[in-house]
Amino acid sequence: MRMKRNVQPGSGMRRYLSLLSFSAKPHDNRPVSSPEFPLPQEIVDAIVDQLEDDQASLAVAGLISRHWYQPTRERLFRHIKLGDRQPQSRCRLLLQLMQQGPSLASYMKELTLVEDPSVYSHSAHESWLQLSSYTVKLLPLLSSVTHLRIMCHYRLNWSILPTTLQAELYDMMARPSTTRLSLSKVHEIDFTRIAQCRNLEHLSLNRVSGPPHSPTGVDVNKFSTLTPELTGNQGLRFLRVEECEDAIQALLAYARHSRTAFRPAVLEVGTGASEAMASALTSLFSFCGRSIESYTIRQPFHDRLSPFVFEFGQLPRLTTFTVSLHAESFPHSCAVLLDQLSHLAESGGTWPFSFFILELNIERRSVGRDISRVVDYQAKANSQVWERLDSILSSPAFPNLAQVAVSFGVVNSTVSKLAWTTAQGRVIRKMPALSRRGLLVLRISRRPPAS
């Protein structure tokens, strides 16, 4: 394939790349010529897919020809992330790009606002969202966003944000195009607004809280503040909750008040042990447990596994039960897990789930470190865990069991093929009953650290 020789981005493009995690020339600067022998579009798309995580190469590839322009722009602009470095400059540059090329908005599907005071402020009480005037102007232009994330490293007090910015963010949450909302460590936010967003299909709430408690609980009078077109949670399918009892109370209060369907099929919970969260989770199970088909207990790093997250006797449609644990606390957590499973087995009833997944997550700080010995050690040191798990899950209390998966999640590290083969052998030998029935599956997954 013959290409134009000068395909390097100009100074403006280089500045965008240095400041933004996204970049593209406005539509007025699209390539106007094509290679003499253009590649088939499916090959171009395949090449661009391989460059998805290389922003600079994507920017250059987009200058080759018209065939390369759209697929590179789709990937460059798919996920917009603001706040992790020079947030005000990046927000201003993105606003300029949008004003020069409004059709770029059609590529932007995910928006992440990151709140990390250590990056941009001398005070943990300041927020770039509080100080930036560009964000309020930018949000209405992002008309195609389907997933909104507000992620905080420490804590974001919603009440310090300008009221105009609060209004724009609430409006974005309630847009018909927004189907996914993720909030982490956001405090004093009004969950009565979020509870009314019938457009949401996926809702993740991690360590969030509402305004100071009213002695009368959730104010149901606030539920009439939105138009009928934006009320109800009829489409919600996935719900993840961790230390967010205020949010759960608001969701349930709105469902009762409006008599609208609230039937998530997939539920994930964290393992925090507060009494308020235990009570909220019990109410959640009681209200919508009959709709839940997949239930995951996901242990945050250094949190203890609490018995209350196993109180799920009201899940008659449950097919997949997943417990995800960290290796650092595996001995204690597994003791709790096995005790709770044993309690289920000895309760005299039967349990409906067909798939049980136990994830053991091993994470090291050093990028690319070989942790073959660590994986082998975990397989060997936990031999009694595998034996007891084999015995409990072979009980008649689990008549529908079709698969038991033990998954080693290796984060930020590598494992040799020999070490994994050895670890598999150690686990299989300790779980003979499930192995003979063909139910046991061992997996290893390698993934980058969570952002």
N, C-alpha and C positions, 0 to 999 in steps of 0.2 A: 504494500500500500504506500503510495506517495503522499506526503503531507506537506503543508506549508511549513517553511522552516522557522518562521518567527511565531511561536505559539506561547511564549512566556507572558505571564500576566504583567500589566503595566504597574506603575507605582501606586495607583489607586487600589488596584486589586491586591497588591502585596500588603497594603496597609489594612485592607479588610481582613486578609488572612492572618495578619499578625494580631489583630484585635478581636476577631470574631471566631467562634467555632463554626461559623457558617460563612459563605461568601459566594458572590456571583456578580457578574456584570449585569447591569440593567438590560432589559429586553432590547433597547435601542442599539446595544452594542453586540448583538448576536453575530456569529460568523456569517459571512455572506458568500463564501465559496466552499466547495466540497472537494474532497480528494478526487483525483482522476479515476480511481477504481475504488469506489466506496465499498466498505464491508457491509454484509447483510445486517439489518437492524438487530436481529437476535444475537449476533456475535458482538456487536457494539454493546448491547445490554449486558451480556455476560461479562465482558471486560470491565464495564463500569461497576457491576456487582462486586468484582474482586477489589475494586478501589474504594469501596464504600467507607472504610475507616481512614482513608488517606485524603484529607481535605485539599491539600495543595495539589496533588495529582489530579483530583477531580476537577479543580478549577482550570488547570492547564488542558485537560482532555476536552473540556467543554468548548475550547476555542478552536478545535480541529475543524469542525464542520457542523452543519445543521443537524446531521444525524446524531451527533454527540451532545448537542446542546441540552435538549430536554431531559434525557436520562441523568446527565450529571447534575442539572439543577434540581431535579426531584430529590436526589440524595443529599446534595449540599444543604438544601433548605428544609428537609423533612423534619429535622429536630432542631429547634432553636433553643439554645441554653444561654441564659443571662444571669450574671451575678457572681460567677466564679473568678473573674479577673476583669479589672477596669470596667465595671458594669455600666457606668454612665456613658462612657465613650462608645462602648459597643451598642448600647441602646440607641444612642444618637445616630450612629452609622447605619444601623438597621432601619431606622425611621427614614433616613435619606434614601436608602435603597428602595424602600417601599413607595416613597413618593415619586421616584424616578421610574419605577417599574411596578405599578400596582398589581399586575397579574402574577407577580412572584408569590402573592398570598396563597394562591391555589396549591403551591408546593408545601406549604408549612402546615404540618399535621400535628406536631407535638411542641408544646411550649413548657420549658422548665425554668422556673425562677428560683435561683439558689440564694440562700441567705447565710453568709458566712462572715461575721464581723472581722475576723482576723485578716481577711483579704483586703478590705477597703476602708477600715475605720479604726480609729484609736479608742473607740468606746464601744463596748458590747451593747450599749443601749441605743446606738444609732443603726439605721438601716438604709441601704442605698435606695430601697423602694420608697422610703420616707423622703429622701432628698432629691430623687430624680424626677424632673418634670416631663421627661420624654416618654416614660412608661405609659402615662395616661393617654398620650396622643397615639401611641403605638398599638395598644390593645384593640381598639375598635377596627384597626386595619387587618388584624389577623383573623379573617373571617372563616378560614377553613380548618382551624385547629380542632382536633378531635380529642386530644389528651392534654389536660392542664395539670402540671405538677408545681407545687410550692413546697420546696424542700429546705429545711433549716438545719444547720449543723448544731446549733445550740438552742436558740429559742427566738421566735418572732412573736412579738406582741401585736396582734392585729389592730388594736385600738390606736396605736401610734401612727398608723398609715393615714395619709390624707383621705378624707371622706370621698373625694372624687375617684381616687384609685380603688378604694374599697368597692365603690359602686360599679366600676368597670370590671373588676374581678368577679363580683357576684353575677354581673350580667353575662360574662364569659362562661361561668359555671352553668348558667341556665340556658345557654343557647342550644337549639336543637342539634347543632353539629357536634357539640361537646358530649361525648359518650363516656369519657374516662376522667376521673378526678382523683388525684393523689395529694394528700396533705401530710406533712411530717413536721412535728414540733411547732405547730402554729397554735397560739393561745389567744383566748378572748375573742374567738370568731363566732359568728352567729349561726349556729347549726340549724335554727329554724328555717333559714334561707336555703341551706343545702338540702335539708330534708324534703323540700318542695320541688326539687329538680327532677321531673319525671324523665328527662332526656338521658340521665345517667344509667349506664349499663354496668360500669365497673367503678367501684368506690373503695379507695384505700385510705385509712385513717390511722396514722401512727403517732402516738403520744401527743394528742391534741386535746384542747379543752375549750369550753365556752366562756362567756362572761361570768363574773362572780355569781354564785348561786342565788336564785330567788327562793325565799322561804316557801313559796307555793309551787316550786318546780318549773317545768317548761311552760312558758306563756303561750297558750294555744291561740290567743288573739292575734299573734304575729302571723299565723298561718294564712290569714286573709290578705296579706300585703302583696302577694303576687297574683298575676292573672291566672284564670283556670287553665290556660294552655300550658303553663309552666309548673303545674302542681302534680304531685303524685310520684311514686317510685315504681311504676308499673313495669319498666324495662330492666330494673336492676337484677343482674345475674351473678355478679361477683362482689363480695364484700370482704374486706380485710380490716380487722380492728385490733388495736393494741393500745392499752391505756387511754381509752377515749370514751369513758362512761357517759359524758355529757352528750356526745354525738349519738350514741346508741339510744339514750333516753329520748332525744329529739326525733330520731327516725321512727321509733315505736309510737311516740305521742302523735306524730303526724299521721301515721298509718291508722291509728285508732280514731283520731279526730275526723279524718277525711273519708274513712272507710275505703281507702284505695288499697290495691294489692301490694303486698311487700313480701316477695317470695324469692330471695336469692337462692340459687342452686349451688353456688360455690362459696364456702365460708372459710376464711383463714383467721386464726387468732394468735396473738402473741402470748407470752407466758408470764406477764407481770402478775404479781400476787396481791394487789390491793383488794380490800373487801368491796369497795364500790364497783370495781370492774367485775368481780365475781358475781355480784348481784345483777349487774347490767347484762352479763352474759347469760345468766340463768333466765332472765326475762326475754332475751333474744331467742334462746332455744325454745322457750315456751310459746312465743308468738309465731315464729316462722320455721321451727324445726322440721316440720313435715315436708318442706320444700327442698331441704338441703340434701344434695346428692354427693358432694365432695367436701370433706372436712379436713383441714390441715392445722396442726399445731406447730407453729414456727418459733423456735427459741432464738431471741436476739442474743448477741454476744454478751456473755457474762451474766445473763439473767438466769434465775433458777426456774426449773420446771415446777409448776404448781398443780396440785391435784385437781383444783376446781375446773381446769380446762377439759377434764375427762368426763364431766357431768353431762353427757350427751345422750341420755337414754330416750330422748324424744325425737330421734332422727330415723324414722321408719324407712325412708327412701335412700339412706346412705349406701353408696356403692364403693367409694374410695376413701380410705382413712390414712392420712399421712402424718408422720411425726418427724420433724426436722430438728436435729440436735447438733450442738457444737462439741467437738472432740474434747475441748478443755474442761467441760463440765459433764462429760459423758457418763462417768461412773455414778454420780449422784442422780443425774437425769434419768438414766436407764433404770435405776432402782425404783424411782417413782413410776416410770412407764410400766415396768413389769408388774409392780404391785397393782396398778390400776387395771391392766389387762387381766391379771389373775382375778381381780375382783369381778370383772365382767364375766369371766369364764365360770366363776363359782356362784354367780347370782341366781342361777336356776332358769334364766331365760336364754334366748338365742339372739345373735346380733347379725344385722343384715349385710354388712359390707363384704364385697367380693375381693377387693384389692387392699392390701395393707403394705404401706411403704415406710421403711425406716431409713432416714437420711442421716449420715454421719459426716458433718462438715469439718474439714481440716484446713486451717488457714495459717499461713506464715507471712511475716512482714517482708522477707526478702523475695523480690520478684524473680521468678524462674528457678527458685531453689528446688533441688531434687529431694523429695521427702519420702522416698521409697521405704526407708527404714521406719518412718513414722506410721505409714499405712500398714506395714507388716506388723508393727508393734500393736496397733489398735486391733487388728484381726486376732492376734495371739492373746493379748492381755484381757480381752473381753470374751474369752471362751465360755465362761459361765453365763454371760448374757445370751449368747447364741443358743446354748443348751436350754436355758429356761424359756426363751422365746419359742423355740421349736416345740417344747412341751405344751406351753399355754395355747399356742395357735393351732395345735392338733386336737384341741378339745372339741367335743360335739357342740359347744356353744357358738361355734363359727361355721355353720353348715354350708354357707354360700362361698366360702373362701376359694378363690380361683388362682390367686397369685400372692406370694409374699416376696417383696423386693427389698433387698438390703443394698443401699446406694452409698458409696463413698464419694463425697463431694470435695474435690481437691481445688482449693481456691488459691490462685496466684503462684502455683508451684507445679512441678512435674513429678511423674512416677514412672519407673521403668516397667517394661512389659513383664519381666521376670518377677519383680516384686508383686505386681498385681496378680499374676498367676498363683504365686505362693499364698497371698492373702486369701484369694478365692478358695483355695484348697483348705485352708485352716477353718474358714467359716462353714463350708459345705460339710466337713467331717463332724462338726458339732451340731448340725441340724439334719440328722438322718431321716426323721419322719417326714418332714416337708420335702426333702430331696427325693425320697422314694415315690412320693405322690406327684412329683413333677411340678410342685408349686413354687419352689425356691428359685429366685432370680437374683444374681449379683451384678451390680453395675458400678462403673466408675465414671464420673463426669469431671471434666476440667474446665474451669471458667475463670474469668478475670475477677478481681475484687469488685465489690459493690461500689458504685460511684456515689 
